[in-house]
Amino acid sequence: MTMNYRHLGRAGLKVSELSFGSWVTYGNQVDTRAARELMAAAFDAGVNFFDNAEIYAKGASEQIMGAVLKELAWPRIKYVVSTKFYWGMRTNPNDSNTLNRKYLLHAIDGSLKRLQLDYVDLVYCHRADPTTPIEETVWAMHDIISAGRALYWGTSEWSAEQIRAAWDIADRRNLRKPVVEQPQYNLFHRKRVEQEFKPLYADLGLGLTTWSPLASGLLTGKYRQGVPAGSRGALEGYGFLRDGLTDKAKNAIVGRLEGIARDLDCSLAQLALAWCLKNPNVSSVITGATRVEQVAENMKALAVAPKLTAEVMQRVDAAVGSSYD
Ligand SMILES: NC(=O)c1ccc[n+]([C@@H]2O[C@H](COP(=O)([O-])OP(=O)(O)OC[C@H]3O[C@@H](n4cnc5c(N)ncnc54)[C@H](OP(=O)(O)O)[C@@H]3O)[C@@H](O)[C@H]2O)c1
């Protein structure tokens, strides 16, 4: 089982093809001690990219990751850390739902303090802000990088048109360009990555770090008989995920995928992760986990990916049909 390191699009930075993120888990399901075990297991399997965001558990996720990084004391050159900005931490006008210059320059200070780092490797605009000129945001990201507080910047859940607009401004003004987008990508959510963004890979050299490869756990098969206690679907405050997780039609498709996983001698989670890995435009598939056993199971998707021949991919497509957006 070998971890490969893929370029972040056309950028020089290399990220492990499977990475590890902290959404929902850190601060809600996982404390510092458990996070240390999870990150150490991921790192031992070759993961070099750890994804975070200011909004995750309202700063607690960054605090936990910062404490773990300090305890584990890996050489800084060996890992890549990200954060993301948009929603803000408070409700005042310049600290919520914005990508304005004041917020972004303030936000990076807070994140670095919580992460106990001098710089983050990647900083993402977590959503687009149609109320701030893209040019103002591009300048702010350029200035964050120029100040040495981040090395690269990117976007998350931006449209192809918005990404191209930011890239064109940076190109015209000789500013740092966005090098990566972070979209959702899994067997039930494919169109943006496979269709809308298609011209951007060759034109801009855009890299992708993709999220929710297991559709929050749906693609493990654990929701086929309802919501298991202790799972993400049972968490208070995440009711918005529950309808999708317990969707009958989707769970019937998961049942069909189970047969394919069985023939490949792997778990459903491994099949779903390996399917994401097969897309060459994906730089890194960001995984999530609440237990070390899940990390161990998920990392073995590396050995399953080569088994996904054209014929297997066709079987997967036939099982999912047109039930994806
Ligand atoms: N940019 C964005 O807007 C955005 C949005 C969402 C996520 N992200 C990033 O992407 C990362 C991954 O997203 P995600 O956490 O939604 O990924 P996911 O792989 O879709 O879901 C991960 C969750 O599924 C369950 N799970 C994982 N492996 C399992 C296994 N082998 N067997 C059974 N259950 C398993 C765990 O939850 P339980 O144990 O609780 O069931 C785990 O926390 C996040 O941490 C974050 O860094 C970014």
Ligand as a Chemical Component Dictionary entry (heavy atoms), coordinates in Angstrom:
data_LIG
# 
_chem_comp.id                   LIG 
_chem_comp.type                 NON-POLYMER 
_chem_comp.pdbx_formal_charge   0 
_chem_comp.three_letter_code    LIG 
# 
loop_
_chem_comp_atom.comp_id 
_chem_comp_atom.atom_id 
_chem_comp_atom.alt_atom_id 
_chem_comp_atom.type_symbol 
_chem_comp_atom.charge 
_chem_comp_atom.model_Cartn_x 
_chem_comp_atom.model_Cartn_y 
_chem_comp_atom.model_Cartn_z 
_chem_comp_atom.pdbx_ordinal 
LIG N1  N1  N 0  -14.752 22.997 1.814  1  
LIG C1  C1  C 0  -15.885 22.617 2.331  2  
LIG O1  O1  O 0  -16.908 23.300 2.244  3  
LIG C2  C2  C 0  -15.929 21.313 3.080  4  
LIG C3  C3  C 0  -17.166 20.759 3.477  5  
LIG C4  C4  C 0  -17.146 19.543 4.150  6  
LIG C5  C5  C 0  -15.944 18.900 4.413  7  
LIG N2  N2  N 1  -14.761 19.474 4.031  8  
LIG C6  C6  C 0  -13.459 18.820 4.309  9  
LIG O2  O2  O 0  -13.463 17.475 3.868  10 
LIG C7  C7  C 0  -13.177 16.607 4.955  11 
LIG C8  C8  C 0  -13.837 15.280 4.748  12 
LIG O3  O3  O 0  -15.261 15.476 4.677  13 
LIG P1  P1  P 0  -16.210 14.499 5.477  14 
LIG O4  O4  O 0  -15.779 14.388 6.903  15 
LIG O5  O5  O -1 -17.605 14.894 5.180  16 
LIG O6  O6  O 0  -15.831 13.095 4.744  17 
LIG P2  P2  P 0  -16.648 11.755 4.550  18 
LIG O7  O7  O 0  -15.624 10.739 4.220  19 
LIG O8  O8  O 0  -17.755 11.938 3.598  20 
LIG O9  O9  O 0  -17.297 11.462 5.983  21 
LIG C9  C9  C 0  -16.468 11.178 7.083  22 
LIG C10 C10 C 0  -17.290 10.558 8.205  23 
LIG O10 O10 O 0  -17.825 9.299  7.799  24 
LIG C11 C11 C 0  -17.666 8.344  8.853  25 
LIG N3  N3  N 0  -16.678 7.349  8.406  26 
LIG C12 C12 C 0  -15.467 7.585  7.826  27 
LIG N4  N4  N 0  -14.853 6.443  7.508  28 
LIG C13 C13 C 0  -15.693 5.453  7.863  29 
LIG C14 C14 C 0  -15.603 4.047  7.776  30 
LIG N5  N5  N 0  -14.557 3.434  7.218  31 
LIG N6  N6  N 0  -16.656 3.314  8.256  32 
LIG C15 C15 C 0  -17.735 3.903  8.798  33 
LIG N7  N7  N 0  -17.869 5.245  8.917  34 
LIG C16 C16 C 0  -16.850 6.016  8.451  35 
LIG C17 C17 C 0  -17.179 9.133  10.063 36 
LIG O11 O11 O 0  -18.282 9.674  10.767 37 
LIG P3  P3  P 0  -19.027 8.937  12.019 38 
LIG O12 O12 O 0  -18.043 7.988  12.635 39 
LIG O13 O13 O 0  -19.429 10.057 12.902 40 
LIG O14 O14 O 0  -20.216 8.268  11.407 41 
LIG C18 C18 C 0  -16.424 10.259 9.422  42 
LIG O15 O15 O 0  -16.268 11.386 10.246 43 
LIG C19 C19 C 0  -13.628 17.402 6.201  44 
LIG O16 O16 O 0  -13.021 16.984 7.378  45 
LIG C20 C20 C 0  -13.178 18.798 5.810  46 
LIG O17 O17 O 0  -11.786 18.937 6.025  47 
LIG C21 C21 C 0  -14.746 20.653 3.360  48 
# 
loop_
_chem_comp_bond.comp_id 
_chem_comp_bond.atom_id_1 
_chem_comp_bond.atom_id_2 
_chem_comp_bond.value_order 
_chem_comp_bond.pdbx_ordinal 
LIG N1  C1  SING 1  
LIG C1  O1  DOUB 2  
LIG C1  C2  SING 3  
LIG C2  C3  SING 4  
LIG C2  C21 DOUB 5  
LIG C3  C4  DOUB 6  
LIG C4  C5  SING 7  
LIG C5  N2  DOUB 8  
LIG N2  C6  SING 9  
LIG N2  C21 SING 10 
LIG C6  O2  SING 11 
LIG C6  C20 SING 12 
LIG O2  C7  SING 13 
LIG C7  C8  SING 14 
LIG C7  C19 SING 15 
LIG C8  O3  SING 16 
LIG O3  P1  SING 17 
LIG P1  O4  DOUB 18 
LIG P1  O5  SING 19 
LIG P1  O6  SING 20 
LIG O6  P2  SING 21 
LIG P2  O7  DOUB 22 
LIG P2  O8  SING 23 
LIG P2  O9  SING 24 
LIG O9  C9  SING 25 
LIG C9  C10 SING 26 
LIG C10 O10 SING 27 
LIG C10 C18 SING 28 
LIG O10 C11 SING 29 
LIG C11 N3  SING 30 
LIG C11 C17 SING 31 
LIG N3  C12 SING 32 
LIG N3  C16 SING 33 
LIG C12 N4  DOUB 34 
LIG N4  C13 SING 35 
LIG C13 C14 SING 36 
LIG C13 C16 DOUB 37 
LIG C14 N5  SING 38 
LIG C14 N6  DOUB 39 
LIG N6  C15 SING 40 
LIG C15 N7  DOUB 41 
LIG N7  C16 SING 42 
LIG C17 O11 SING 43 
LIG C17 C18 SING 44 
LIG O11 P3  SING 45 
LIG P3  O12 DOUB 46 
LIG P3  O13 SING 47 
LIG P3  O14 SING 48 
LIG C18 O15 SING 49 
LIG C19 O16 SING 50 
LIG C19 C20 SING 51 
LIG C20 O17 SING 52 
# 
